[in-house]
Amino acid sequence: FDLSRLRYGKVIILADADSDGNHIATLLLTFLYRHMPQLIVRGHVFLAQPPLYRIDIGKETFWAFDDAHRDRVLKQQKPAGRATPEITRFKGLGEMMPKVLWETTLNPKTRRLLRVEIADQIVTDRVINELMGRDASARFRFIMERAEEAEELDV
């Protein structure tokens, strides 16, 4: 891989906003981290943030990126005595109409991108090896040590 031949300034990972999408993004990030780390180090890798929820209240539409964001939107809109919210949870990007996908996730003027950064090389190496390495016992230990931190499972 020759970084000087990079044709575009951004590598954007676009995956569903649920746990399956997170898994796919993790696999792609692991590949980039192991085989093209300079893409990450030099700030070229981004995660797109598609919405998980569409909230229609009257004639207004709000987009929520996770359950907590959905709850904040509903709480902020409730005191106004507005119409009953209509909430749609997207199961995947394929459920979005092209116009909605463009508006929320693809349009450079309105999309949300997270730059992927390596804050601590040693910690990152350890976590990648525990989660994605050949040693299943390390992965099992990692999961069991953090099982209580999980608020809910998206299955």
C-alpha positions in Angstrom: 0.0 0.0 0.0 1.4 3.4 -1.1 -0.2 6.3 0.8 1.2 8.8 -1.7 -1.1 7.2 -4.4 -4.2 7.9 -2.4 -6.8 9.3 -4.8 -9.3 10.5 -2.3 -8.9 12.3 1.0 -11.4 10.2 3.0 -12.1 6.5 3.4 -15.7 6.5 4.8 -17.1 3.3 6.4 -20.8 3.3 5.9 -22.7 0.5 7.8 -26.0 0.0 9.5 -26.5 1.9 12.8 -27.2 -1.4 14.7 -25.0 -4.0 16.3 -24.6 -5.8 12.9 -23.4 -2.6 11.3 -21.0 -2.1 14.3 -19.6 -5.6 13.8 -19.0 -4.9 10.0 -17.4 -1.6 10.8 -15.1 -3.3 13.4 -14.0 -5.9 10.8 -13.2 -3.2 8.3 -11.4 -1.1 10.9 -9.4 -4.2 11.9 -8.3 -4.8 8.3 -7.3 -1.1 7.9 -5.5 -1.0 11.2 -3.5 -4.2 10.5 -2.8 -3.7 6.8 -3.0 0.1 6.1 -2.4 1.8 9.5 -1.1 5.0 7.9 -4.6 5.7 6.6 -5.8 5.9 10.2 -2.7 7.6 11.6 -2.8 10.3 8.9 -6.6 11.0 9.5 -8.1 9.5 6.3 -10.5 7.0 7.9 -14.0 8.0 9.0 -17.2 6.3 10.2 -20.4 7.7 8.8 -23.2 8.0 11.3 -26.5 7.0 9.7 -29.6 7.6 11.9 -31.2 4.6 13.7 -34.5 6.4 14.1 -36.7 8.8 12.2 -39.1 10.7 14.5 -42.0 12.6 12.8 -43.9 15.0 15.0 -46.5 17.0 13.1 -44.7 18.3 10.0 -41.2 18.1 11.5 -38.8 15.3 11.1 -36.0 14.5 13.6 -33.2 12.0 13.2 -31.8 10.1 16.2 -28.6 8.1 16.1 -29.2 5.9 19.1 -31.8 5.1 21.8 -30.5 7.9 24.1 -30.7 10.5 21.3 -34.2 9.3 20.5 -35.2 9.8 24.1 -33.7 13.3 24.3 -35.6 14.3 21.1 -38.9 13.0 22.5 -38.3 14.7 25.9 -37.4 18.0 24.2 -40.5 18.0 22.0 -43.0 16.8 24.7 -43.4 20.1 26.6 -44.5 21.9 23.5 -47.7 19.9 23.5 -47.1 18.8 20.0 -48.6 16.0 17.9 -48.0 12.4 18.9 -44.6 11.3 17.6 -44.4 8.7 14.9 -41.1 6.7 15.4 -39.5 4.5 12.7 -36.5 2.4 13.5 -34.4 1.6 10.5 -33.2 -2.1 10.4 -30.6 -1.1 7.8 -29.5 1.3 5.2 -31.3 -0.7 2.6 -34.6 0.4 4.1 -34.0 4.1 3.6 -35.3 5.7 0.5 -32.4 7.1 -1.6 -33.4 10.7 -0.8 -33.3 10.0 2.9 -30.0 8.2 2.7 -28.6 11.2 0.8 -30.0 13.7 3.2 -28.9 12.0 6.4 -25.7 10.1 5.6 -24.2 10.9 2.2 -24.6 14.6 1.6 -21.3 16.3 2.7 -23.3 19.3 3.9 -25.5 17.4 6.3 -23.8 14.0 7.1 -22.1 13.2 10.4 -18.6 11.7 10.2 -16.4 10.5 13.0 -12.7 10.5 12.4 -11.0 7.3 13.5 -8.1 8.0 15.7 -5.6 5.9 17.7 -5.4 7.5 21.1 -3.1 4.9 22.6 -1.2 2.4 20.4 -0.6 -0.1 23.1 -4.2 -0.3 24.2 -5.5 -0.4 20.6 -3.1 -3.3 19.8 -4.3 -5.2 22.9 -8.0 -4.7 22.2 -7.7 -5.6 18.5 -5.8 -8.7 19.4 -8.3 -9.7 22.1 -11.3 -9.1 19.9 -10.1 -10.1 16.5 -7.1 -12.5 17.2 -6.9 -16.2 16.8 -7.1 -16.9 20.6 -10.8 -17.4 21.4 -10.1 -17.5 25.1 -8.8 -13.9 25.1 -11.9 -12.8 23.3 -14.1 -14.7 25.8 -12.3 -13.1 28.7 -12.6 -9.6 27.2 -16.4 -10.1 26.7 -16.9 -11.6 30.2 -15.0 -8.8 31.9 -17.3 -6.3 30.2 -20.6 -8.1 30.2 -22.1 -6.0 33.0 -21.2 -2.8 31.1 -23.6 -3.7 28.3 -26.9 -1.9 28.7 -28.8 -3.9 26.2 -28.3 -6.3 23.4 -29.5 -5.6 19.8 -30.4 -9.0 18.6 
